[in-house]
Amino acid sequence: MPAPQDTQHTADRGPAAPLARFARFRTHDLDEAREADGRIFCPHELHTIGKASFAARHHHVPGQRVSLNYIEYGAKTQIAPGCLEQFYLVQIPLSGSAAIVNGADSYTSDTGRAAVLNPHRETTMIWEEGCRQLLLQISRRALHAHANANLGLNTDQPITFTGALDLSQGPGARLLRLAHMLVADAEATEGFGSSSTGTLLTHYMENTVMTGLLEAHRHNYSDQLRRVTSSIIPGHVRRAQAYMLANLDRPLDIEEIAAYAGVSARNLQIGFKRFLSTAPMAYLRNTRLQRAHEDLLQGRRNASVTEIAERWGMTHLGRFSQYYKSRYGCSPQETLKNARARDFLA
């Protein structure tokens, strides 16, 4: 449950910070902040530089694949998490600036430029005094799966972002507006992060964030992504993709999908084969398997394989298990069991 909203206003802090009702901690103790941040992100080094008073707070809204965070430390602070491993971290300064070193990249982020930390590269940062940041924590596995399943990429190699992300114009500005929209939605009573928010709706919101990041920022697959999403893919194929993604939770057949796309079933099959190198129903099945795989990896205690399979429109459990094992090399039951064991040991 989120903590009660922090409504304190002081001369040095100004108005209540974003996501205040989701406060995880507020402390002047460096060790307490390091330990609490580490539980949400990963173990890391945290040190103050200079004479300013250390005054940390962290607000956290968990999602399914994307979480929202607000952090400030008050003092000039050095943070060294090494490799984040499991997640990308988009850091959007609301005030102040930060010096970033992520692998071979080094740059400054500020209110016009976000930092995108690659999880497979070593990171060190220095947040300047008074730096306040909104952070989007995005599952590494989910971003990779989203790029492959929904944007037409086909790779097993990491997605690697380069340099600072320009927030002042174009796709970067749209991503910034989207981040603030998610914050506003989370601050609503039943918004993002609420247990009452539908699973499908949360997925769509998170998909939009991931698509926005992949389109807004430079990475090693930018050119491939532009080719895949260019106008060479016919409108009827795009319409069919959108219809499938909007109806993953219910039975679909190729005639219904083709009717929505405005072509015959035969022409739809030809279009998918030519431009996506797969059949329409195989695309639908693989997307459903990917969604189920993501849910199983969450390892939620109250979840079952049957519930997760049916959530994504796969009501024949035998076939689901067969397709799942063929794609992922283990059964859905094994994935769920291993995910729960991992979380228990964490």
GISULZI-V486137 format. One record per pair of residues at least 12 apart in sequence whose C-alpha atoms are under 6 Angstrom apart, sorted by sequence separation. I is the first residue (numbers start at 0). J is the second residue. If there is no record, write none. Layout:
# GISULZI-V486137
i:I j:J
i:I j:J
This chain:
# GISULZI-V486137
i:57 j:69
i:96 j:108
i:57 j:70
i:96 j:109
i:5 j:19
i:56 j:70
i:4 j:19
i:56 j:71
i:4 j:20
i:55 j:71
i:291 j:307
i:3 j:20
i:55 j:72
i:92 j:109
i:93 j:110
i:239 j:256
i:2 j:20
i:54 j:72
i:92 j:110
i:102 j:120
i:1 j:20
i:2 j:21
i:53 j:72
i:54 j:73
i:101 j:120
i:102 j:121
i:1 j:21
i:2 j:22
i:53 j:73
i:101 j:121
i:53 j:74
i:101 j:122
i:239 j:260
i:52 j:74
i:91 j:113
i:100 j:122
i:238 j:260
i:51 j:74
i:90 j:113
i:100 j:123
i:90 j:114
i:287 j:311
i:89 j:114
i:99 j:124
i:235 j:260
i:27 j:53
i:89 j:115
i:98 j:124
i:27 j:54
i:48 j:75
i:88 j:115
i:98 j:125
i:26 j:54
i:47 j:75
i:48 j:76
i:88 j:116
i:97 j:125
i:26 j:55
i:47 j:76
i:87 j:116
i:97 j:126
i:25 j:55
i:46 j:76
i:87 j:117
i:97 j:127
i:25 j:56
i:46 j:77
i:87 j:118
i:96 j:127
i:24 j:56
i:45 j:77
i:86 j:118
i:24 j:57
i:45 j:78
i:23 j:57
i:44 j:78
i:84 j:118
i:95 j:129
i:96 j:130
i:23 j:58
i:44 j:79
i:83 j:118
i:84 j:119
i:95 j:130
i:22 j:58
i:43 j:79
i:82 j:118
i:94 j:130
i:21 j:58
i:43 j:80
i:82 j:119
i:94 j:131
i:174 j:211
i:298 j:335
i:21 j:59
i:82 j:120
i:93 j:131
i:82 j:121
i:92 j:131
i:93 j:132
i:18 j:58
i:81 j:121
i:92 j:132
i:295 j:335
i:298 j:338
i:81 j:122
i:91 j:132
i:298 j:339
i:91 j:133
i:296 j:338
i:79 j:123
i:90 j:134
i:171 j:215
i:78 j:123
i:89 j:134
i:170 j:215
i:78 j:124
i:89 j:135
i:77 j:124
i:88 j:135
i:77 j:125
i:88 j:136
i:76 j:125
i:87 j:136
i:114 j:163
i:76 j:126
i:87 j:137
i:113 j:163
i:75 j:126
i:86 j:137
i:112 j:163
i:113 j:164
i:75 j:127
i:86 j:138
i:87 j:139
i:112 j:164
i:164 j:216
i:75 j:128
i:86 j:139
i:112 j:165
i:74 j:128
i:85 j:139
i:112 j:166
i:73 j:128
i:111 j:166
i:73 j:129
i:111 j:167
i:161 j:217
i:160 j:217
i:161 j:218
i:160 j:218
i:159 j:218
i:71 j:131
i:159 j:219
i:70 j:132
i:248 j:310
i:69 j:132
i:248 j:311
i:249 j:312
i:69 j:133
i:247 j:311
i:248 j:312
i:68 j:133
i:247 j:312
i:68 j:134
i:67 j:134
i:67 j:135
i:66 j:135
i:66 j:136
i:65 j:136
i:65 j:137
i:64 j:137
i:64 j:138
i:62 j:192
i:61 j:192
i:60 j:192
